[in-house]
Amino acid sequence: MEKSLNNQPPPIEVLPPVTPGHVPFPVKLLFWILLGITSVILAEVVSFSSPFPFFDGWGLTAVFPLYTLHVLVLAWIVFRPKKLTLNAFFLAGMLLGLYEAYITKVLWQPTWGDSTWVIGGVYVVQTAILLLFWHPVMAFMLPLFFSEGLFTTSRETWASLPRFLRQKHSSRALTIAVILFAVFCGSYQANNSPSAGIALLSCLAAGVVFFGFTFLWNRVTRHHHYRLRELLPSMREGIVLSSLLLILYIYLGITLRPEALPKTIGPHLTIWALYAFVGILLFINLRQAPTLESNPSNDLRPPVPSELELDPKLRFPWKYLLLFWVIFPVTSAVVSLVKPLAIVVILFSWGVGILGGLAIIVRSICAPGKS
């Protein structure tokens, strides 16, 4: 018996062994795709702004590249120099949200919501929702948080959260949190969905894409474990991705709703002031963020405190992921039939999100770089 076991062929490896600090580019690219998919689902599918982004030309050529490039470039900026802080994490998400000016023109000429309160040529309600809540949280912070938690062994995004959220929670508490988040996502989508059937189909279509790439990721990396910093763009890759984002920004800015571009200088000055305000705050908070400790000389990987590492055997919480993808579409379909419930959830989330965003801005001014 022992001889026959020794004669068995070695297991097939999808990837050759890698040296610490080196991640094959195909692995990085697959992670980037997963990160982009997660951002698009949370920002566009949940809001029903783009219900089938992975199955139509607009979603594949504009929505998916726009979110993916934004998340990768901004993550490259906030992760490379210093330890990740909540202030920098949030401010980078605000920069992402400012694409709603020169690309979609929504901040100047809304396509949804109240259109009566205007300051400096910018619609206050839409700007507050998109810059203080939706894009920082749903398009940037949560996609990175979930992607790190699902696909890597590091926990830097978790460590950047407020202390009361970082406290050790029971399995029951995490289950309740997942259920509440799935109900929120389903209710939010239901409010804008024309019918229960379309809402359900949108969720299931996004789920098929997400789980397809998730299965591929687990297949490719089953013998290798990576940290989030290792999977984000290198300096050269970051420069290339930034160039691609700039090209996409210019192209969509010219071709998408050109009639909504302000004809006077005032509204432009308001947006430039917002860019300057957020950009300067981000720069200050990055400069004053704590420095990461160096790794031992024999470890070439980006430095990450050992307490933020997770046992690779525990890295993929399937039960929570499956729980979300069951409750999300069911809630969306059911609440589509009783939309007043969705409006209550949405208004509450906007209020909490905007107040939370304002609190982080005040914190980034009064305590820049605070961990």
C-alpha positions in Angstrom: 0.0 0.0 0.0 2.8 2.4 0.9 4.6 1.8 -2.4 1.4 2.4 -4.4 0.8 5.7 -2.6 4.3 6.8 -3.3 3.9 6.1 -7.0 0.8 8.3 -7.3 1.3 11.3 -9.6 1.8 14.6 -7.9 -1.3 16.9 -7.6 -1.8 19.3 -10.5 -0.8 22.9 -9.6 -2.6 25.7 -11.4 0.3 28.1 -10.6 3.9 27.3 -10.0 5.3 28.1 -6.6 6.0 31.8 -6.1 8.5 33.7 -4.1 7.3 35.9 -1.2 6.5 39.4 -2.5 5.9 38.2 -6.1 2.4 37.7 -7.4 2.0 36.4 -11.0 0.2 39.1 -13.1 -2.7 36.7 -14.1 -3.5 36.3 -10.4 -3.4 40.1 -9.9 -5.6 40.6 -12.9 -8.2 38.1 -11.7 -8.3 39.8 -8.3 -8.7 43.2 -10.0 -11.7 41.8 -12.0 -13.3 40.4 -8.8 -12.7 43.8 -7.1 -14.4 45.6 -10.0 -17.3 43.2 -10.1 -17.9 43.7 -6.4 -17.8 47.5 -6.7 -20.2 47.4 -9.7 -22.6 45.1 -7.9 -22.8 47.2 -4.7 -22.9 50.6 -6.5 -24.8 49.9 -9.7 -26.8 46.7 -9.3 -28.0 47.5 -5.8 -29.1 51.0 -6.8 -30.5 49.5 -10.1 -28.7 52.3 -12.0 -27.3 49.5 -14.1 -29.3 46.3 -13.5 -27.4 44.1 -15.9 -23.9 45.6 -16.2 -22.2 42.4 -17.1 -24.5 41.6 -19.9 -24.8 44.8 -22.0 -22.4 46.9 -24.0 -22.7 50.0 -21.8 -21.9 48.0 -18.6 -19.0 46.2 -20.1 -17.4 49.1 -21.9 -18.1 52.0 -19.5 -19.6 51.0 -16.1 -17.3 48.1 -15.3 -14.0 49.8 -16.5 -14.9 53.0 -14.8 -15.5 51.5 -11.3 -12.6 49.0 -11.6 -10.1 51.6 -12.6 -11.2 54.1 -10.0 -11.0 51.5 -7.2 -7.6 50.2 -8.3 -6.0 53.6 -8.7 -7.4 55.0 -5.5 -6.5 51.9 -3.5 -3.0 52.0 -5.0 -2.7 55.6 -3.7 -4.0 55.1 -0.2 -2.3 51.7 0.5 1.2 52.3 -0.9 2.7 55.0 1.3 1.4 54.4 4.9 -0.9 52.4 7.1 -4.5 52.5 6.0 -6.6 54.9 8.1 -10.4 55.4 8.1 -9.9 59.1 7.1 -7.9 58.3 3.9 -10.1 55.3 3.1 -13.2 57.5 3.1 -11.6 60.5 1.3 -10.4 58.4 -1.5 -14.0 57.2 -2.0 -15.2 60.8 -2.1 -12.7 61.4 -5.0 -14.3 58.4 -6.8 -17.8 60.0 -6.3 -16.7 63.2 -8.0 -16.9 61.4 -11.4 -20.6 62.2 -11.1 -19.7 65.8 -12.2 -17.6 65.6 -15.3 -18.7 62.1 -16.5 -22.4 61.7 -15.7 -23.0 65.4 -15.0 -25.5 64.3 -12.3 -24.2 66.8 -9.7 -25.0 69.6 -12.2 -28.1 68.2 -13.8 -29.7 65.3 -11.8 -31.5 62.4 -13.3 -33.1 61.4 -10.0 -34.2 62.8 -6.7 -35.1 66.3 -5.5 -33.9 69.0 -8.0 -34.7 72.2 -6.1 -31.9 72.9 -3.7 -28.8 74.3 -5.6 -25.7 76.0 -4.3 -23.0 77.2 -6.6 -24.6 75.4 -9.6 -24.4 72.0 -7.8 -27.5 70.1 -6.5 -27.0 69.7 -2.8 -29.1 66.5 -2.2 -27.5 64.4 -4.9 -24.0 65.7 -4.0 -24.5 64.9 -0.4 -25.8 61.4 -1.1 -23.2 60.5 -3.7 -20.1 62.1 -2.1 -20.8 61.5 1.6 -22.3 58.1 1.5 -22.9 56.1 -1.7 -19.6 56.2 -3.5 -17.3 56.2 -0.6 -19.1 53.3 1.1 -20.8 51.2 -1.5 -18.4 51.8 -4.5 -15.0 51.9 -2.7 -14.8 51.0 1.0 -17.1 48.0 1.1 -15.8 46.4 -2.1 -12.2 46.5 -0.8 -13.4 45.4 2.7 -15.3 42.4 1.3 -12.7 41.5 -1.3 -9.9 41.5 1.3 -12.0 39.4 3.6 -13.1 36.9 1.0 -10.0 36.5 -1.2 -6.9 37.4 0.9 -5.3 36.6 4.3 -4.8 40.2 5.4 -7.3 42.3 7.3 -6.1 45.9 6.9 -9.4 47.3 5.9 -11.0 45.7 9.0 -8.3 47.4 11.1 -9.2 50.8 9.7 -12.7 50.7 11.0 -13.8 52.4 14.3 -13.0 50.4 17.4 -16.6 49.4 18.2 -16.8 47.7 14.8 -13.5 45.9 15.2 -14.4 44.3 18.5 -14.6 40.5 18.4 -18.2 39.5 17.4 -19.9 36.2 17.8 -21.0 34.2 14.8 -24.6 35.1 15.6 -23.8 38.8 15.5 -22.1 38.4 12.1 -25.0 36.5 10.8 -27.4 39.2 11.8 -25.1 41.8 10.2 -25.1 39.9 6.9 -28.9 39.5 7.0 -29.4 43.3 7.7 -27.0 44.3 4.9 -28.7 41.9 2.4 -32.1 43.3 3.4 -30.8 46.8 2.9 -29.4 46.0 -0.6 -32.6 44.2 -1.6 -34.8 47.0 -0.4 -32.6 49.7 -2.2 -32.8 47.8 -5.5 -36.5 47.1 -5.2 -37.3 50.8 -5.0 -36.0 51.4 -8.5 -36.9 48.1 -10.1 -40.0 48.1 -12.4 -41.1 44.6 -11.2 -40.3 41.8 -8.9 -39.3 39.6 -11.8 -36.7 42.0 -13.1 -35.3 42.7 -9.7 -34.9 38.9 -9.1 -33.3 38.4 -12.5 -30.9 41.3 -11.9 -29.7 39.8 -8.6 -29.3 36.3 -10.0 -27.4 37.5 -13.1 -25.0 39.5 -10.9 -24.7 36.4 -8.6 -23.8 34.1 -11.5 -20.9 36.4 -12.6 -19.7 36.9 -9.0 -19.7 33.2 -8.1 -18.2 32.3 -11.5 -15.1 34.4 -10.9 -15.0 33.5 -7.2 -14.9 29.8 -8.1 -12.1 30.6 -10.6 -10.2 32.5 -7.9 -10.4 29.7 -5.4 -9.3 27.2 -8.1 -6.3 29.3 -9.2 -5.1 30.2 -5.7 -6.0 27.0 -3.8 -2.3 26.4 -3.0 -1.3 30.0 -2.6 -2.3 32.7 -0.2 -2.0 36.5 -0.7 -2.3 39.7 1.2 -4.3 42.6 -0.2 -1.2 44.9 -0.7 0.4 42.2 -2.8 -2.6 42.1 -5.1 -2.9 45.8 -5.6 -1.1 47.6 -8.5 2.7 48.1 -8.3 4.1 51.5 -9.1 4.4 50.8 -12.8 1.0 49.2 -13.0 -0.5 52.1 -11.0 0.8 54.6 -13.5 -0.6 52.6 -16.4 -4.0 52.2 -14.8 -4.1 55.9 -13.9 -3.4 56.8 -17.6 -6.2 54.5 -18.7 -8.6 56.1 -16.1 -7.7 59.5 -17.4 -8.4 58.5 -21.0 -11.7 57.0 -20.0 -12.5 60.1 -18.0 -11.9 62.4 -20.9 -13.8 60.1 -23.4 -16.9 59.7 -21.2 -16.8 63.4 -20.2 -17.0 64.4 -23.8 -19.5 61.8 -25.1 -21.9 61.3 -22.2 -24.6 63.9 -21.8 -22.6 66.8 -23.3 -25.7 69.0 -23.2 -25.6 68.8 -19.3 -22.2 70.4 -19.1 -22.5 73.9 -17.5 -22.1 76.7 -19.9 -20.9 79.2 -17.3 -17.8 79.1 -15.1 -19.6 79.1 -11.7 -20.6 75.4 -11.4 -17.2 74.3 -12.7 -15.5 76.4 -9.9 -17.7 74.6 -7.3 -16.6 71.2 -8.5 -13.0 72.3 -8.7 -13.2 73.5 -5.1 -14.6 70.1 -4.0 -11.8 68.3 -5.8 -9.2 70.6 -4.2 -10.8 70.3 -0.7 -11.0 66.5 -0.8 -7.6 66.1 -2.5 -5.8 68.3 0.0 -7.4 66.6 2.9 -6.4 63.2 1.5 -2.8 64.4 1.0 -2.6 65.6 4.6 -4.1 62.5 6.0 -1.7 60.3 4.0 1.3 62.3 5.0 0.4 62.0 8.7 -0.7 58.4 8.7 1.3 55.9 10.8 4.3 54.2 9.0 4.2 50.5 8.5 6.9 48.5 10.2 9.5 46.9 8.0 9.4 43.2 7.4 12.4 40.9 8.2 15.0 40.9 5.5 14.0 37.5 4.3 10.4 38.6 3.6 9.9 40.6 0.5 6.2 41.1 0.8 4.7 44.5 1.7 4.8 45.0 5.4 1.6 44.0 7.3 1.3 43.7 11.1 1.0 40.0 12.0 -2.1 40.6 14.0 -3.9 41.6 10.8 -3.1 38.2 9.2 -5.7 35.4 9.1 -5.2 31.7 9.1 -5.5 30.8 5.4 -7.7 27.8 6.4 -10.3 30.3 7.7 -10.1 32.8 4.9 -13.3 32.1 3.0 -16.6 32.5 4.9 -18.8 30.7 2.5 -21.8 30.5 4.8 -22.0 34.3 5.1 -21.6 34.8 1.3 -24.3 32.3 0.5 -26.6 33.8 3.1 -26.3 37.2 1.5 -26.9 35.9 -2.0 -30.1 34.1 -0.8 -31.6 37.0 1.1 -30.6 39.8 -1.3 -32.7 38.6 -4.3 -35.6 37.4 -2.2 -35.8 40.8 -0.4 -35.5 42.6 -3.7 -38.4 40.7 -5.3 -40.7 40.9 -2.2 -40.1 44.6 -1.5 -40.7 45.4 -5.1 -44.4 44.6 -4.4 -44.5 47.0 -1.3 -42.2 49.9 -2.3 -43.1 52.2 0.6 -41.0 49.9 2.8 -38.1 50.5 0.5 -38.4 54.3 0.7 -38.2 54.1 4.5 -35.0 52.0 4.4 -33.4 54.3 1.8 -34.2 57.6 3.6 -32.8 56.1 6.8 -29.6 54.9 5.1 -29.1 58.3 3.5 -29.5 60.1 6.8 -27.1 57.8 8.7 -24.7 57.7 5.7 -24.5 61.5 5.3 -24.1 62.2 9.0 -21.4 59.5 9.2 -19.6 61.0 6.2 -19.7 64.5 7.7 -18.3 63.1 11.0 -15.3 61.5 9.1 -14.6 64.7 7.3 -14.5 66.6 10.6 -12.2 63.9 12.0 -9.9 64.1 9.0 -9.6 67.9 9.6 -9.2 67.7 13.4 -7.2 64.5 13.7 -5.5 63.9 10.3 -3.8 60.6 9.9 -5.4 59.2 13.0 -5.4 55.4 13.0 
